[in-house]
């Protein structure tokens, strides 16, 4: 008898392309209220936008479904991967930030961006407790898309310190960028890519706790006004028991 791994159903997959009229059409998604994500009606192929206002400090974003993704824990459980395509109208030079990846809290209960950067110092926020992905923060020295993780509020992956200078990729105003992350067995090896180009491989202790996770896109307002757009979200994981 063929197992599910012999078919295209051998992976658990989630894909969201925002091909609907308003965010409320997807009540299973958690949404922050200020600034509120809105579907861009005039955008081709589906786009959701968070409009960040001048000199504010609110958190805006979305969590996609319930917290039901888990890191692969044993040999044969494959890889947990996620991919986000994002664009900023203005790249913050001060204190605005954007995070994409997984968290252990739905966005409607997240009171902070999971990480902040000041200069070269990466700090994990108190809410959520566990997160892994990419962070851009305008307050960072050499502000770029940095791989990050926290496990029980403690920083584990610190791309601000460890990504080589030649591998740093900053956001570019008005241009789409694709951010991908592959989490391997026990979250002890994680690989990060920007626009299909490998930028960093983490290998060490467990990067994030073995808890239920949700893919999330979280934006923090700052001094600069900006529109942060999300074109799609894709998540896949090897189906267990095959």
Buried (B, 14 or more C-beta within 10 A) or exposed (E): EEEBEEEEEBBBEBEBBBEEEEBEEBEEBBBBEEBBBBBBEEEEEBBBBBBBBEEBEBBBBBBBBEBEBBBBEEEEBBBBBBBBBBBBBBBBEEBBBBBBBBBBBBBEEBEBBBBBBEEEBBEBBEBBBBBBBBBBBBBBEEBBBBBBBBBEBEBBBBBBEEBEEEBBBBBEEEEEBBBBBBBBBBBBBBBBBBBEEEBBEBEEEBBBBBBEBBBBBBBBBBBBBBBBBBBBBBBBBBBBEB
